[in-house]
Amino acid sequence: TKGFGFITAESGEEIFVHSSGLNVEIRDNDRVSFDTQEGRKGLNAINVEVID
């Protein structure tokens, strides 16, 4: 509900995600696929989708 959060990549890296980068609603512990884009403060997750 904040409009942003973080995704933990398989490498353990925390990647920022904003609601504008989501293609679907995600919840804690969902497995997702995503692309990354360089942002002002590091990597941003974009094109985020839930995977089964």
Sine and cosine of phi, psi and omega as CSV:
sin_phi,cos_phi,sin_psi,cos_psi,sin_omega,cos_omega
0.00,0.00,-0.19,0.98,0.02,-1.00
-0.97,0.22,-0.37,0.93,-0.04,-1.00
1.00,-0.06,-0.03,1.00,0.04,-1.00
-0.39,-0.92,0.21,-0.98,0.04,-1.00
-0.04,-1.00,-0.37,-0.93,-0.03,-1.00
-0.71,-0.71,0.58,-0.82,0.10,-0.99
-0.94,-0.33,0.72,-0.70,0.09,-1.00
-1.00,-0.04,0.91,-0.41,0.00,-1.00
-0.95,0.31,0.28,-0.96,0.03,-1.00
-0.84,0.55,-0.47,0.88,0.03,-1.00
-0.96,0.27,-0.19,0.98,-0.05,-1.00
0.99,-0.11,-0.16,0.99,0.00,-1.00
-0.93,0.36,0.67,-0.74,0.05,-1.00
-1.00,-0.01,0.84,-0.55,-0.05,-1.00
-0.89,-0.46,0.80,-0.60,-0.02,-1.00
-0.91,0.41,0.66,-0.75,0.10,-0.99
-0.71,-0.71,0.74,-0.67,0.07,-1.00
-0.96,-0.28,0.47,-0.88,-0.03,-1.00
-0.83,0.55,-0.43,0.90,0.02,-1.00
-0.93,0.36,-0.30,0.95,0.02,-1.00
-1.00,-0.03,0.00,1.00,-0.05,-1.00
-1.00,-0.05,0.69,-0.72,0.12,-0.99
-1.00,-0.07,-0.33,0.94,0.00,-1.00
-0.58,-0.81,0.22,-0.98,0.09,-1.00
-0.97,0.25,0.72,-0.69,0.05,-1.00
-0.87,-0.50,0.40,-0.92,0.02,-1.00
-0.78,-0.62,0.23,-0.97,0.06,-1.00
-0.79,0.61,0.66,-0.75,0.06,-1.00
0.95,0.30,0.07,1.00,0.14,-0.99
-0.92,0.39,0.63,-0.78,0.16,-0.99
-1.00,0.06,0.74,-0.67,-0.08,-1.00
-0.73,-0.68,0.37,-0.93,0.21,-0.98
-0.92,-0.40,0.48,-0.88,-0.05,-1.00
-0.29,-0.96,0.33,-0.94,0.16,-0.99
-0.97,-0.23,0.27,-0.96,0.06,-1.00
-0.86,-0.51,0.44,-0.90,0.02,-1.00
-0.63,-0.78,0.67,-0.74,0.02,-1.00
-0.94,0.35,0.80,-0.61,0.04,-1.00
-0.93,-0.37,-0.10,-0.99,-0.02,-1.00
-0.90,0.43,-0.52,0.86,-0.07,-1.00
-0.88,-0.47,0.35,0.94,-0.01,-1.00
0.78,-0.62,-0.32,-0.95,-0.06,-1.00
-0.97,0.26,0.61,-0.79,0.12,-0.99
-0.88,-0.47,0.64,-0.77,0.10,-0.99
-1.00,0.09,0.73,-0.69,0.06,-1.00
-0.73,-0.69,0.25,-0.97,0.00,-1.00
0.80,0.60,0.70,0.71,-0.06,-1.00
-0.98,0.22,0.76,-0.65,0.03,-1.00
-0.68,-0.73,0.59,-0.81,0.05,-1.00
-0.97,0.23,0.68,-0.74,0.09,-1.00
-0.90,-0.43,0.45,-0.90,-0.01,-1.00
-0.98,0.19,0.00,0.00,0.00,0.00
